Amino acid sequence: MAISVDSPETTEEPRLSRRGRRWLIAVAVVAALVVASVFAFVTFQPIQVLPRVRLAPGFSLIDSESRTLTSEDLRGRFVLYTFSYSSCENCGSIDETMLEIQEGLATADLRGLPVRLVTISIDPDDTPETLAAYADSTGADSSVWTFAAVEDDRFLADVVAGGFNTYYAAEDDGSISLDRSFVLVDNAGIIRNEYKYQTQTSDAERILRHLGVLAEEVENSKGAASLAYEAAHLFLCYAP
C-alpha cells in the first residue's frame, strides 16, 4: 500500500504563515495602543508646544568686543534675535522689550537651560565701538545680551531679510526703515516663533512664557514622552 507523506516544506509553510500573522496582529495592537495613549494624553492632559517654523540661517557676526560669533557658537541654547542699529531713533521700544526680557530671565522657569539675547545691526556703518556704546546705553548685560553686526556686509540681506524674514530698507534721507521683529530659535537651531506685531500681552511677557514652554519640551520630550510632544505638534497644540 502506498502511503503519502507530506514533505517538510508542505507542513512548515502554513506554520510560518500563522506565525507571521500573529506578529502582524501584535504589531498592530501595540501601534494602536501607542496611538490611543498619545491621543488620550494630548486630549486629557494637554501640553503645549511652539511651532517648528524653519531652520535658522547660518551666519558669522562680529560683536561689540570685536569677537567673531557664529550661528554654530550658539547651538545648544535658546536665542532670541532682534534687529536694530546704533543711530536708530525709533528703536527704543525694541531695546526696552529686550531689556525687560533680560531682567525677566532671572525668575523665568527655564529648567537650567541657557538663553542668549542677540541684537543684529542692520547698519553697515556700525563698528564694534559704536555697538559697544549702543549696548551700554541700553543697559545690556554682556553675559546675556550681545550686540553684533554681520562680518561681511554683502551677506547682511541674506541673514536678516532672507534668513530671519525681517524687512528693512535704506531711505533717501539716510535713515533705515525697519520692521519691529523678534525671532526665537531653539537649542537645535530651529526657529520656533516670530514676533512682528505688538499684541495685547506685552512681547516681553509672551516671549518669556514661550521660553518656559520650550524649556519644558526639551526637558520632558525624551523616551516615550517624546511621542506625546510629537502628537502635540501634529495636533497643533501651540501656546498662545
Sequence and secondary structure as in RCSB ss.txt:
>XXXX:A:sequence
MAISVDSPETTEEPRLSRRGRRWLIAVAVVAALVVASVFAFVTFQPIQVLPRVRLAPGFSLIDSESRTLTSEDLR
GRFVLYTFSYSSCENCGSIDETMLEIQEGLATADLRGLPVRLVTISIDPDDTPETLAAYADSTGADSSVWTFAAV
EDDRFLADVVAGGFNTYYAAEDDGSISLDRSFVLVDNAGIIRNEYKYQTQTSDAERILRHLGVLAEEVENSKGAA
SLAYEAAHLFLCYAP
>XXXX:A:secstr
       HHHHHHHHHHHHHHHHHHHHHHHHHHHHHHHHHHHHHS   B    EE    EEEETTS EEETGGGT
TSEEEEEEE TT SS HHHHHHHHHHHHHTTTS  TT  EEEEEEE  TT  HHHHHHHHHHHT  TTTEEEEEE
SSGGGHHIIIIIIS   EEE TTS EEE   EEEE TTSEEEEEE S  SS HHHHHHHHHHHHHHHHHH STTH
HHHHHHHHHTT B  
